[in-house]
Amino acid sequence: MSLPRKKLPIGIQTFSKIRDEGCYYVDKTRYALQLAREGGYYFLSRPRRFGKSLFLDTLKELFEANRPLFEGLYAAENWDWSVKHPVIRVSFGTGNFSSREGLDQRIRELLLENAERLDVKQPPADSSIGGLFSTLIRRARELHGERVVVLIDEYDKPILDNIEDPEVATALREGLRNLYSVLKDADPHLRFVLLTGVSKFSKVSLFSGLNNLYDITLDADYSALCGYTETDLDDVFAPELEGLDREQIRAWYNGYNWTGEAVYNPFDLLQLFKTRDFRAYWYETGTPTFLLKVLKQRPVFLPDLQEVRSTAQLLSTFDVGNMPVEALMFQTGYLTIAETLRLGETTAYRLSYPNREVYQSLNESLLADWTTDLPLREPPQFKLYDLLLTHDLAGIGRLMAGFFESIPHQWYTNNPIAQYEGYYASVFYAFFASLGLPITVEESSNAGRLDMVVRFGGRALIFEFKLVDNEATPGGNSALAAIIERGYAERYRAEGLPVDCIGIEFSRQQRRIVAWDVA
């Protein structure tokens, strides 16, 4: 007997709408109560489409004491519904943020909308933004008799929308600082404050003076505050799981972690339950173009992104003109915490791709972006997959050689990424990763570090890359010789796997493959 199914809340960020329309809802009110009881000023960074807006709306209804909406949820019997707080809700999800003037106008509109909703007398039209905000907070408390709750959603979107134009981004940052700086002096009138966004800009640049802002981004207790857990799938979405492979769901969409329990991206799962088809739903909704541009402009060795070690401080280092690749990819959701490490007396992290969706889609996008305008009738990954199925290693060599030959010469002169040695191996890696194949890079043994291993069809394909000055190494392929001499294949043979050893030499001057040999 099939379980009764409910409406999928795709695109719904309003708590009351989800509850009134009988949608599936994962109860996050335990987290809401935990934050609310502790009180104070909080900050939460999560990638886009992870449910931040819905959580803020849930907090709004909680503090406004709208008890009927919470029937059957944890908060229903565990919250004091006799107290109703005035709530100021600000979201930068929409608006014209192409200039400081546009930002200031949008801030005024949002504050005046809150004043009207709270029946607060509007201050003079010529008030500064800081004056407008502080007056709104003070009068809301005086009118309603309770301290004010401030919820700010997508606090960083105006800056991120202009991150490729540092001058505009800096001007918008200063405009937002005028708004957020009000919170410090308004402390006597505030009950609770939460700001959410994608990126964590430094306190110095954006929250000057707000030293009591507690960042819960990497707090293990709140790792599952946004997103769906394995338990949520069983308890809430059981009717939708019928006919779907649970392991496949986990491999595609689970794995996001902020030092606690791992979660699924909600948008992915809701789309999967609707279409019953595994696709890169979250990735396709708008991978930030500036991320691809950064990876294209900087000498990032692509295989290294599969295993990144970083300090907590580095992950929090983010500002206009200062965006480490690790911090950028972590905060936007393309890398996640795979393991917490100790570095002396400090905490560090091992980062990796969260799941197949991100791993496969990001590499596919980078492959297309790094090798743009190639005269190909169809993506070369199709041909690569066919050759892997038939175990045609010579054919793969011809495919890869032809691919590098087809890249126009002017592309190399106009793209910084092509000027460093790791470019060739990175493109090669992206080819296989775009198929979602399991790849191991820089694997250590007592003989050295092996460049790359691809597992496919019950076989291990071992790759070693060498960059040579011009022609192939006289007397034999040096890359293949390294595999054989160092015995890299032995550990895979010990697993009972057939092994193919492939040595590849790239010519620095000719910008092409000059040797491809298999043993």
Sequence and secondary structure as in RCSB ss.txt:
>XXXX:A:sequence
MSLPRKKLPIGIQTFSKIRDEGCYYVDKTRYALQLAREGGYYFLSRPRRFGKSLFLDTLKELFEANRPLFEGLYA
AENWDWSVKHPVIRVSFGTGNFSSREGLDQRIRELLLENAERLDVKQPPADSSIGGLFSTLIRRARELHGERVVV
LIDEYDKPILDNIEDPEVATALREGLRNLYSVLKDADPHLRFVLLTGVSKFSKVSLFSGLNNLYDITLDADYSAL
CGYTETDLDDVFAPELEGLDREQIRAWYNGYNWTGEAVYNPFDLLQLFKTRDFRAYWYETGTPTFLLKVLKQRPV
FLPDLQEVRSTAQLLSTFDVGNMPVEALMFQTGYLTIAETLRLGETTAYRLSYPNREVYQSLNESLLADWTTDLP
LREPPQFKLYDLLLTHDLAGIGRLMAGFFESIPHQWYTNNPIAQYEGYYASVFYAFFASLGLPITVEESSNAGRL
DMVVRFGGRALIFEFKLVDNEATPGGNSALAAIIERGYAERYRAEGLPVDCIGIEFSRQQRRIVAWDVA
>XXXX:A:secstr
      B  TT   HHHHHHTTB     HHHHHHHHHH EEEEEE  TTSSHHHHHHHHHHHHTT GGGGTTSGG
GGTS TT    EEEEE SSS  SSHHHHHHHHHHHHHHHHHHTT     TT  HHHHHHHHHHHHHHHHSS EEE
EEESTTHHHHTTTTSHHHHHHHHHHHHHHHTHHHHTGGGEEEEEEEESS   HHHHSTT TTEEE TT GGGTTS
SSB HHHHHHTSGGG TTS HHHHHHHH  B SSSS BB HHHHHHHHHH     HHHHTT  HHHHHHHHHS  
 GGGGGSEEEEHHHHT  BTTB  HHHHHHHTTSSEEEEEEEETTEEEEEEE  SHHHHHHHHHHHHHHHTTT  
 SS HHHHHHHHHHTT HHHHHHHHHHHHHTS HHHHHH GGGGSTHHHHHHHHHHHHTTT  EEEEEEETTEEE
EEEEEETTEEEEEEEEEESSS  TTS HHHHHHHHTTTTHHHHHTT  EEEEEEEEETTTTEEEEEEE 
